[in-house]
Amino acid sequence: MVNICHQALLHQYAQRPPLGPCYIDPQLKNFKVPFALRSASKALRTVARGSHIPIQLPKTARFFIWWHDGKSRTDIDLSALALDENFQYVNTLAYYNLQALGGYHSGDITSAPEGASEFIDIDRAAFLAQGVRYVLMVINSYTEQPFCDLPECFAGVMAREYPNSGEIYEPRTVLNKFDLTGNTKMAIPLILDLQAEQVIWTDLALSKNPSEVNNVHHNLSSLGLLCQTMVQLQKPSLYDLFALHIDARGEQVYNPKQAQTIFAVDQGITPWDIDTIISAFV
């Protein structure tokens, strides 16, 4: 059955324009194939859900959010959920636990008529030393307005030298920024894998537990399972997809300087060219 599907795809892709000599970057094995343009948040650089993005993590990673009140008082909460390598709970940084594991939460802002921000500093070395491998970025609408009803709501990650260092917000240190636009009250944009130095792009918009307060504490069991699911997600990689196209209508070369078509993380057709990938290769 696998061979039948493989041959059918090769036959279909062979009908498209030839690619010529092609170079394919092995790092594309970390990136999943995007099957749709739908997403929970619009980001500076968006890839398919479940992709593992290699990144040289800074000494301190800072999660941050910014929002503006909607039609009524709006309380958006930023939390960081720390799990060990077996996806078991270690600790949480949130409005009810401002210091833990060598990390710091900036404090709880409960209304933002003029706009407000919260941030969490994560000291990579300190977290690893205490058995933390995965850190989930979790955003909850405590006052239960959907993110899409707010005039402004975005989040991101920036690099810091030290936790709680008082460094100013500097645009050049932002590793990624994304707008929260989903019709939902809880979002998990990403997971940091501190050990592998990877960002796992989750881009999830979730429902809260309807019988509980909308915060991390009342969603712990589902969040741990979700982390394991996203880390171990099995989907075709971009390397698999592009290799099929090369077999069908190109010729593989191992030096990008010899290639007419390049599939790579940093040149040619990249994982961030989602429109092109969906229209020309899926």
Secondary structure by P-SEA (a helix, b strand, c coil): caaaaaaaaaaaaaacccccbbbbbccccccccccccccccccccccccbbbbbcccccbbbbbbbbbbcccbbbbbbbbbbbcccccccccccccccccccccccccccccccccccbbbbcaaaaaaacccbbbbbbbcccccccccccccccbbbbbcccccccccccccccbbbbbcccccbbbccccccccccccccbbbbbcccccccccccaaaaaaaaaaaaaacccccaaaaaaaaaaccbbbbcccccccccccccccccccaaaaaaaccc
